[in-house]
Amino acid sequence: MKFHPPFHELNFETTRSSGAGGQHVNKTESAVILRWNIRETLVFTEQEHHRVMAGLARFINQAGELTIRSSESRSQKMNKDTCVKKLVQLVQKALVIRAKRVP
């Protein structure tokens, strides 16, 4: 199943990148934080919703928001694209039904 993120439900926030980078880091907000409220989304069926909530529990805060941060690039657009790619990869991995292991 190919997952397509609901862009109307995604919230992007920009912040200053941390770490080395000279004066550029101190002037620009190139890091991007993607927030998506998984509890309230209507994208998944009930079974898919439970699978995603369980599979991505470590990325989901108390408010039910999945949070992904990217500051790999000096470009805000590239960091935004990276966040969306990470989201797609995480959700697709969480949606895979794993076969039960038989000892």
N, CA, C and O atoms as CSV, one atom per row, in Angstrom:
chain,resi,resn,atom,element,x,y,z
A,1,MET,N,N,0.837,-1.178,0.000
A,1,MET,CA,C,0.000,0.000,0.000
A,1,MET,C,C,0.888,1.249,0.000
A,1,MET,O,O,1.788,1.382,0.828
A,2,LYS,N,N,0.628,2.131,-0.912
A,2,LYS,CA,C,1.367,3.383,-0.999
A,2,LYS,C,C,0.620,4.439,-0.185
A,2,LYS,O,O,-0.546,4.733,-0.452
A,3,PHE,N,N,1.300,4.999,0.800
A,3,PHE,CA,C,0.696,6.007,1.668
A,3,PHE,C,C,0.953,7.399,1.102
A,3,PHE,O,O,2.086,7.733,0.757
A,4,HIS,N,N,-0.092,8.205,1.009
A,4,HIS,CA,C,0.009,9.593,0.580
A,4,HIS,C,C,-0.395,10.470,1.759
A,4,HIS,O,O,-1.537,10.399,2.213
A,5,PRO,N,N,0.517,11.290,2.259
A,5,PRO,CA,C,0.192,12.101,3.439
A,5,PRO,C,C,-0.882,13.141,3.153
A,5,PRO,O,O,-0.907,13.731,2.073
A,6,PRO,N,N,-1.768,13.367,4.118
A,6,PRO,CA,C,-2.805,14.396,3.960
A,6,PRO,C,C,-2.214,15.777,4.248
A,6,PRO,O,O,-2.190,16.214,5.399
A,7,PHE,N,N,-1.744,16.456,3.217
A,7,PHE,CA,C,-1.026,17.717,3.403
A,7,PHE,C,C,-1.860,18.777,4.118
A,7,PHE,O,O,-1.303,19.665,4.764
A,8,HIS,N,N,-3.186,18.698,4.010
A,8,HIS,CA,C,-4.023,19.685,4.701
A,8,HIS,C,C,-4.024,19.464,6.215
A,8,HIS,O,O,-4.429,20.353,6.965
A,9,GLU,N,N,-3.577,18.289,6.676
A,9,GLU,CA,C,-3.522,18.004,8.111
A,9,GLU,C,C,-2.124,18.197,8.702
A,9,GLU,O,O,-1.962,18.147,9.922
A,10,LEU,N,N,-1.124,18.415,7.868
A,10,LEU,CA,C,0.249,18.550,8.342
A,10,LEU,C,C,0.544,19.998,8.715
A,10,LEU,O,O,0.159,20.926,8.004
A,11,ASN,N,N,1.226,20.177,9.827
A,11,ASN,CA,C,1.657,21.499,10.274
A,11,ASN,C,C,3.176,21.545,10.271
A,11,ASN,O,O,3.833,20.677,10.846
A,12,PHE,N,N,3.728,22.557,9.625
A,12,PHE,CA,C,5.167,22.717,9.564
A,12,PHE,C,C,5.566,23.937,10.386
A,12,PHE,O,O,4.929,24.989,10.323
A,13,GLU,N,N,6.639,23.767,11.160
A,13,GLU,CA,C,7.163,24.844,11.994
A,13,GLU,C,C,8.652,24.972,11.673
A,13,GLU,O,O,9.340,23.962,11.520
A,14,THR,N,N,9.144,26.176,11.572
A,14,THR,CA,C,10.566,26.366,11.294
A,14,THR,C,C,11.266,26.874,12.544
A,14,THR,O,O,10.715,27.665,13.310
A,15,THR,N,N,12.491,26.401,12.732
A,15,THR,CA,C,13.305,26.833,13.858
A,15,THR,C,C,14.742,26.998,13.387
A,15,THR,O,O,15.084,26.627,12.265
A,16,ARG,N,N,15.553,27.540,14.227
A,16,ARG,CA,C,16.968,27.659,13.903
A,16,ARG,C,C,17.635,26.310,14.104
A,16,ARG,O,O,17.338,25.584,15.053
A,17,SER,N,N,18.532,25.994,13.204
A,17,SER,CA,C,19.286,24.751,13.314
A,17,SER,C,C,20.284,24.862,14.453
A,17,SER,O,O,20.719,25.957,14.810
A,18,SER,N,N,20.640,23.722,15.018
A,18,SER,CA,C,21.630,23.725,16.086
A,18,SER,C,C,22.957,23.240,15.536
A,18,SER,O,O,23.027,22.744,14.412
A,19,GLY,N,N,23.982,23.379,16.308
A,19,GLY,CA,C,25.285,22.866,15.927
A,19,GLY,C,C,26.109,23.846,15.127
A,19,GLY,O,O,25.774,25.023,14.989
A,20,ALA,N,N,27.211,23.311,14.599
A,20,ALA,CA,C,28.158,24.133,13.855
A,20,ALA,C,C,27.546,24.578,12.537
A,20,ALA,O,O,26.617,23.949,12.031
A,21,GLY,N,N,28.063,25.651,11.991
A,21,GLY,CA,C,27.568,26.150,10.720
A,21,GLY,C,C,27.880,27.611,10.528
A,21,GLY,O,O,27.503,28.207,9.518
A,22,GLY,N,N,28.560,28.187,11.480
A,22,GLY,CA,C,28.949,29.578,11.344
A,22,GLY,C,C,27.796,30.532,11.564
A,22,GLY,O,O,26.819,30.203,12.237
A,23,GLN,N,N,27.917,31.695,11.000
A,23,GLN,CA,C,26.918,32.732,11.222
A,23,GLN,C,C,25.592,32.416,10.544
A,23,GLN,O,O,24.551,32.919,10.967
A,24,HIS,N,N,25.611,31.598,9.507
A,24,HIS,CA,C,24.363,31.265,8.807
A,24,HIS,C,C,23.348,30.627,9.753
A,24,HIS,O,O,22.151,30.903,9.666
A,25,VAL,N,N,23.832,29.769,10.662
A,25,VAL,CA,C,22.945,29.092,11.611
A,25,VAL,C,C,22.245,30.094,12.511
A,25,VAL,O,O,21.088,29.894,12.882
A,26,ASN,N,N,22.931,31.161,12.862
A,26,ASN,CA,C,22.382,32.137,13.792
A,26,ASN,C,C,21.366,33.084,13.158
A,26,ASN,O,O,20.650,33.789,13.870
A,27,LYS,N,N,21.296,33.109,11.822
A,27,LYS,CA,C,20.444,34.074,11.134
A,27,LYS,C,C,19.188,33.481,10.507
A,27,LYS,O,O,18.191,34.185,10.349
A,28,THR,N,N,19.217,32.216,10.153
A,28,THR,CA,C,18.108,31.649,9.384
A,28,THR,C,C,17.392,30.552,10.151
A,28,THR,O,O,17.978,29.876,10.996
A,29,GLU,N,N,16.138,30.392,9.847
A,29,GLU,CA,C,15.339,29.315,10.416
A,29,GLU,C,C,15.182,28.249,9.344
A,29,GLU,O,O,14.176,28.209,8.635
A,30,SER,N,N,16.182,27.387,9.233
A,30,SER,CA,C,16.155,26.384,8.168
A,30,SER,C,C,15.697,25.015,8.651
A,30,SER,O,O,15.300,24.185,7.834
A,31,ALA,N,N,15.741,24.755,9.945
A,31,ALA,CA,C,15.260,23.476,10.463
A,31,ALA,C,C,13.736,23.454,10.405
A,31,ALA,O,O,13.084,24.480,10.599
A,32,VAL,N,N,13.175,22.273,10.136
A,32,VAL,CA,C,11.723,22.134,9.994
A,32,VAL,C,C,11.227,21.053,10.945
A,32,VAL,O,O,11.835,19.990,11.069
A,33,ILE,N,N,10.121,21.340,11.612
A,33,ILE,CA,C,9.450,20.356,12.463
A,33,ILE,C,C,8.075,20.098,11.870
A,33,ILE,O,O,7.282,21.023,11.695
A,34,LEU,N,N,7.799,18.846,11.564
A,34,LEU,CA,C,6.504,18.447,11.020
A,34,LEU,C,C,5.671,17.876,12.163
A,34,LEU,O,O,6.141,17.022,12.914
A,35,ARG,N,N,4.454,18.342,12.290
A,35,ARG,CA,C,3.526,17.824,13.310
A,35,ARG,C,C,2.246,17.380,12.613
A,35,ARG,O,O,1.697,18.086,11.767
A,36,TRP,N,N,1.785,16.182,12.996
A,36,TRP,CA,C,0.560,15.626,12.416
A,36,TRP,C,C,-0.214,14.941,13.527
A,36,TRP,O,O,0.305,14.027,14.169
A,37,ASN,N,N,-1.439,15.365,13.763
A,37,ASN,CA,C,-2.257,14.771,14.813
A,37,ASN,C,C,-2.849,13.466,14.294
A,37,ASN,O,O,-3.816,13.465,13.532
A,38,ILE,N,N,-2.257,12.368,14.717
A,38,ILE,CA,C,-2.686,11.045,14.245
A,38,ILE,C,C,-4.001,10.626,14.889
A,38,ILE,O,O,-4.791,9.908,14.275
A,39,ARG,N,N,-4.241,11.065,16.114
A,39,ARG,CA,C,-5.495,10.683,16.788
A,39,ARG,C,C,-6.721,11.179,16.031
A,39,ARG,O,O,-7.751,10.504,16.009
A,40,GLU,N,N,-6.619,12.345,15.417
A,40,GLU,CA,C,-7.789,12.960,14.794
A,40,GLU,C,C,-7.866,12.782,13.280
A,40,GLU,O,O,-8.822,13.247,12.659
A,41,THR,N,N,-6.890,12.124,12.679
A,41,THR,CA,C,-6.899,11.973,11.230
A,41,THR,C,C,-7.961,10.978,10.786
A,41,THR,O,O,-8.298,10.041,11.511
A,42,LEU,N,N,-8.479,11.193,9.593
A,42,LEU,CA,C,-9.497,10.312,9.025
A,42,LEU,C,C,-8.944,9.523,7.840
A,42,LEU,O,O,-9.708,8.964,7.054
A,43,VAL,N,N,-7.633,9.478,7.712
A,43,VAL,CA,C,-6.977,8.844,6.574
A,43,VAL,C,C,-7.022,7.321,6.672
A,43,VAL,O,O,-7.116,6.641,5.650
A,44,PHE,N,N,-6.958,6.782,7.876
A,44,PHE,CA,C,-6.835,5.344,8.072
A,44,PHE,C,C,-8.155,4.687,8.457
A,44,PHE,O,O,-9.060,5.326,8.994
A,45,THR,N,N,-8.235,3.385,8.165
A,45,THR,CA,C,-9.333,2.585,8.715
A,45,THR,C,C,-9.029,2.379,10.195
A,45,THR,O,O,-7.951,2.748,10.663
A,46,GLU,N,N,-9.957,1.800,10.928
A,46,GLU,CA,C,-9.744,1.602,12.363
A,46,GLU,C,C,-8.562,0.670,12.634
A,46,GLU,O,O,-7.766,0.919,13.540
A,47,GLN,N,N,-8.451,-0.396,11.852
A,47,GLN,CA,C,-7.343,-1.342,12.027
A,47,GLN,C,C,-6.007,-0.687,11.694
A,47,GLN,O,O,-5.028,-0.867,12.419
A,48,GLU,N,N,-5.962,0.066,10.606
A,48,GLU,CA,C,-4.733,0.760,10.226
A,48,GLU,C,C,-4.348,1.787,11.283
A,48,GLU,O,O,-3.171,1.972,11.592
A,49,HIS,N,N,-5.354,2.444,11.826
A,49,HIS,CA,C,-5.115,3.460,12.856
A,49,HIS,C,C,-4.429,2.840,14.068
A,49,HIS,O,O,-3.470,3.400,14.598
A,50,HIS,N,N,-4.921,1.684,14.505
A,50,HIS,CA,C,-4.316,1.002,15.661
A,50,HIS,C,C,-2.885,0.564,15.350
A,50,HIS,O,O,-1.998,0.681,16.196
A,51,ARG,N,N,-2.664,0.058,14.132
A,51,ARG,CA,C,-1.323,-0.370,13.726
A,51,ARG,C,C,-0.345,0.806,13.724
A,51,ARG,O,O,0.783,0.685,14.203
A,52,VAL,N,N,-0.785,1.938,13.185
A,52,VAL,CA,C,0.080,3.115,13.110
A,52,VAL,C,C,0.355,3.662,14.511
A,52,VAL,O,O,1.491,4.017,14.823
A,53,MET,N,N,-0.661,3.732,15.348
A,53,MET,CA,C,-0.474,4.245,16.710
A,53,MET,C,C,0.507,3.366,17.489
A,53,MET,O,O,1.342,3.880,18.233
A,54,ALA,N,N,0.411,2.056,17.323
A,54,ALA,CA,C,1.318,1.148,18.031
A,54,ALA,C,C,2.726,1.195,17.440
A,54,ALA,O,O,3.712,1.200,18.177
A,55,GLY,N,N,2.817,1.228,16.129
A,55,GLY,CA,C,4.116,1.204,15.470
A,55,GLY,C,C,4.909,2.483,15.609
A,55,GLY,O,O,6.139,2.457,15.572
A,56,LEU,N,N,4.226,3.599,15.769
A,56,LEU,CA,C,4.904,4.896,15.844
A,56,LEU,C,C,4.780,5.550,17.217
A,56,LEU,O,O,4.913,6.767,17.343
A,57,ALA,N,N,4.526,4.746,18.237
A,57,ALA,CA,C,4.288,5.278,19.584
A,57,ALA,C,C,5.442,6.139,20.084
A,57,ALA,O,O,5.215,7.101,20.818
A,58,ARG,N,N,6.674,5.812,19.700
A,58,ARG,CA,C,7.811,6.589,20.207
A,58,ARG,C,C,7.925,7.971,19.566
A,58,ARG,O,O,8.644,8.830,20.075
A,59,PHE,N,N,7.224,8.191,18.457
A,59,PHE,CA,C,7.244,9.489,17.789
A,59,PHE,C,C,6.012,10.332,18.139
A,59,PHE,O,O,5.929,11.491,17.734
A,60,ILE,N,N,5.066,9.771,18.877
A,60,ILE,CA,C,3.793,10.435,19.163
A,60,ILE,C,C,3.804,10.978,20.590
A,60,ILE,O,O,4.117,10.251,21.532
A,61,ASN,N,N,3.460,12.264,20.748
A,61,ASN,CA,C,3.442,12.872,22.079
A,61,ASN,C,C,2.089,12.663,22.757
A,61,ASN,O,O,1.216,11.993,22.208
A,62,GLN,N,N,1.917,13.232,23.940
A,62,GLN,CA,C,0.694,13.062,24.730
A,62,GLN,C,C,-0.543,13.621,24.035
A,62,GLN,O,O,-1.652,13.141,24.268
A,63,ALA,N,N,-0.365,14.629,23.187
A,63,ALA,CA,C,-1.482,15.255,22.480
A,63,ALA,C,C,-1.888,14.453,21.240
A,63,ALA,O,O,-2.857,14.800,20.566
A,64,GLY,N,N,-1.146,13.382,20.939
A,64,GLY,CA,C,-1.468,12.567,19.779
A,64,GLY,C,C,-0.815,13.045,18.501
A,64,GLY,O,O,-1.209,12.640,17.407
A,65,GLU,N,N,0.187,13.910,18.634
A,65,GLU,CA,C,0.870,14.453,17.461
A,65,GLU,C,C,2.133,13.659,17.159
A,65,GLU,O,O,2.963,13.428,18.038
A,66,LEU,N,N,2.265,13.252,15.923
A,66,LEU,CA,C,3.495,12.646,15.440
A,66,LEU,C,C,4.420,13.792,15.080
A,66,LEU,O,O,4.029,14.694,14.339
A,67,THR,N,N,5.641,13.769,15.595
A,67,THR,CA,C,6.578,14.870,15.396
A,67,THR,C,C,7.845,14.358,14.723
A,67,THR,O,O,8.459,13.396,15.184
A,68,ILE,N,N,8.231,15.011,13.625
A,68,ILE,CA,C,9.451,14.677,12.899
A,68,ILE,C,C,10.220,15.972,12.678
A,68,ILE,O,O,9.641,16.988,12.295
A,69,ARG,N,N,11.528,15.932,12.920
A,69,ARG,CA,C,12.372,17.124,12.777
A,69,ARG,C,C,13.467,16.838,11.762
A,69,ARG,O,O,14.016,15.737,11.724
A,70,SER,N,N,13.782,17.826,10.946
A,70,SER,CA,C,14.883,17.717,9.998
A,70,SER,C,C,15.663,19.023,9.960
A,70,SER,O,O,15.093,20.102,9.795
A,71,SER,N,N,16.980,18.907,10.115
A,71,SER,CA,C,17.861,20.064,9.991
A,71,SER,C,C,19.118,19.657,9.224
A,71,SER,O,O,20.196,20.216,9.428
A,72,GLU,N,N,18.958,18.676,8.342
A,72,GLU,CA,C,20.097,18.124,7.605
A,72,GLU,C,C,20.641,19.087,6.559
A,72,GLU,O,O,21.837,19.074,6.267
A,73,SER,N,N,19.780,19.917,5.998
A,73,SER,CA,C,20.177,20.798,4.907
A,73,SER,C,C,20.124,22.255,5.362
A,73,SER,O,O,19.509,22.577,6.379
A,74,ARG,N,N,20.767,23.118,4.608
A,74,ARG,CA,C,20.681,24.552,4.877
A,74,ARG,C,C,19.441,25.149,4.223
A,74,ARG,O,O,19.130,26.323,4.422
A,75,SER,N,N,18.738,24.336,3.445
A,75,SER,CA,C,17.548,24.790,2.738
A,75,SER,C,C,16.295,24.365,3.491
A,75,SER,O,O,16.122,23.191,3.817
A,76,GLN,N,N,15.426,25.331,3.762
A,76,GLN,CA,C,14.167,25.036,4.450
A,76,GLN,C,C,13.299,24.096,3.622
A,76,GLN,O,O,12.674,23.189,4.172
A,77,LYS,N,N,13.254,24.299,2.306
A,77,LYS,CA,C,12.437,23.448,1.440
A,77,LYS,C,C,12.945,22.012,1.447
A,77,LYS,O,O,12.150,21.073,1.504
A,78,MET,N,N,14.261,21.835,1.390
A,78,MET,CA,C,14.815,20.475,1.412
A,78,MET,C,C,14.535,19.784,2.744
A,78,MET,O,O,14.269,18.582,2.772
A,79,ASN,N,N,14.593,20.526,3.839
A,79,ASN,CA,C,14.279,19.957,5.146
A,79,ASN,C,C,12.799,19.583,5.237
A,79,ASN,O,O,12.449,18.571,5.844
A,80,LYS,N,N,11.942,20.390,4.639
A,80,LYS,CA,C,10.508,20.083,4.611
A,80,LYS,C,C,10.264,18.805,3.808
A,80,LYS,O,O,9.500,17.938,4.231
A,81,ASP,N,N,10.913,18.691,2.652
A,81,ASP,CA,C,10.788,17.480,1.834
A,81,ASP,C,C,11.311,16.255,2.576
A,81,ASP,O,O,10.736,15.171,2.471
A,82,THR,N,N,12.394,16.423,3.322
A,82,THR,CA,C,12.957,15.319,4.102
A,82,THR,C,C,11.975,14.866,5.174
A,82,THR,O,O,11.819,13.666,5.400
A,83,CYS,N,N,11.314,15.806,5.837
A,83,CYS,CA,C,10.315,15.459,6.856
A,83,CYS,C,C,9.178,14.649,6.249
A,83,CYS,O,O,8.737,13.660,6.834
A,84,VAL,N,N,8.706,15.060,5.085
A,84,VAL,CA,C,7.601,14.348,4.433
A,84,VAL,C,C,8.047,12.949,4.023
A,84,VAL,O,O,7.290,11.992,4.180
A,85,LYS,N,N,9.269,12.816,3.499
A,85,LYS,CA,C,9.786,11.491,3.124
A,85,LYS,C,C,9.892,10.581,4.335
A,85,LYS,O,O,9.525,9.408,4.268
A,86,LYS,N,N,10.395,11.121,5.450
A,86,LYS,CA,C,10.493,10.342,6.685
A,86,LYS,C,C,9.107,9.900,7.151
A,86,LYS,O,O,8.924,8.760,7.579
A,87,LEU,N,N,8.128,10.812,7.065
A,87,LEU,CA,C,6.761,10.479,7.461
A,87,LEU,C,C,6.221,9.324,6.630
A,87,LEU,O,O,5.665,8.370,7.173
A,88,VAL,N,N,6.385,9.408,5.310
A,88,VAL,CA,C,5.891,8.358,4.424
A,88,VAL,C,C,6.548,7.024,4.758
A,88,VAL,O,O,5.867,6.002,4.834
A,89,GLN,N,N,7.865,7.024,4.957
A,89,GLN,CA,C,8.582,5.793,5.271
A,89,GLN,C,C,8.113,5.199,6.593
A,89,GLN,O,O,7.888,3.992,6.684
A,90,LEU,N,N,7.965,6.032,7.614
A,90,LEU,CA,C,7.534,5.545,8.922
A,90,LEU,C,C,6.135,4.949,8.876
A,90,LEU,O,O,5.890,3.881,9.437
A,91,VAL,N,N,5.214,5.647,8.204
A,91,VAL,CA,C,3.832,5.172,8.157
A,91,VAL,C,C,3.730,3.886,7.331
A,91,VAL,O,O,3.025,2.955,7.720
A,92,GLN,N,N,4.427,3.831,6.200
A,92,GLN,CA,C,4.384,2.617,5.391
A,92,GLN,C,C,4.939,1.425,6.165
A,92,GLN,O,O,4.405,0.320,6.073
A,93,LYS,N,N,6.002,1.646,6.922
A,93,LYS,CA,C,6.584,0.566,7.724
A,93,LYS,C,C,5.611,0.122,8.822
A,93,LYS,O,O,5.499,-1.069,9.112
A,94,ALA,N,N,4.912,1.083,9.428
A,94,ALA,CA,C,3.964,0.762,10.500
A,94,ALA,C,C,2.732,0.035,9.973
A,94,ALA,O,O,2.107,-0.729,10.709
A,95,LEU,N,N,2.373,0.262,8.711
A,95,LEU,CA,C,1.179,-0.365,8.137
A,95,LEU,C,C,1.392,-1.806,7.684
A,95,LEU,O,O,0.428,-2.515,7.395
A,96,VAL,N,N,2.643,-2.240,7.620
A,96,VAL,CA,C,2.931,-3.614,7.186
A,96,VAL,C,C,2.436,-4.591,8.243
A,96,VAL,O,O,2.736,-4.450,9.428
A,97,ILE,N,N,1.680,-5.577,7.797
A,97,ILE,CA,C,1.181,-6.620,8.694
A,97,ILE,C,C,2.261,-7.692,8.787
A,97,ILE,O,O,2.608,-8.333,7.796
A,98,ARG,N,N,2.779,-7.870,9.983
A,98,ARG,CA,C,3.837,-8.839,10.174
A,98,ARG,C,C,3.253,-10.233,10.460
A,98,ARG,O,O,2.299,-10.390,11.222
A,99,ALA,N,N,3.857,-11.216,9.825
A,99,ALA,CA,C,3.415,-12.597,10.046
A,99,ALA,C,C,3.837,-13.024,11.453
A,99,ALA,O,O,4.911,-12.658,11.930
A,100,LYS,N,N,2.978,-13.798,12.104
A,100,LYS,CA,C,3.314,-14.270,13.438
A,100,LYS,C,C,4.417,-15.316,13.330
A,100,LYS,O,O,4.388,-16.210,12.484
A,101,ARG,N,N,5.376,-15.166,14.213
A,101,ARG,CA,C,6.517,-16.062,14.219
A,101,ARG,C,C,6.116,-17.380,14.874
A,101,ARG,O,O,5.529,-17.406,15.956
A,102,VAL,N,N,6.446,-18.461,14.198
A,102,VAL,CA,C,6.164,-19.792,14.748
A,102,VAL,C,C,7.482,-20.369,15.231
A,102,VAL,O,O,8.407,-20.556,14.439
A,103,PRO,N,N,7.578,-20.658,16.542
A,103,PRO,CA,C,8.845,-21.169,17.062
A,103,PRO,C,C,9.158,-22.572,16.555
A,103,PRO,O,O,10.193,-23.139,16.906
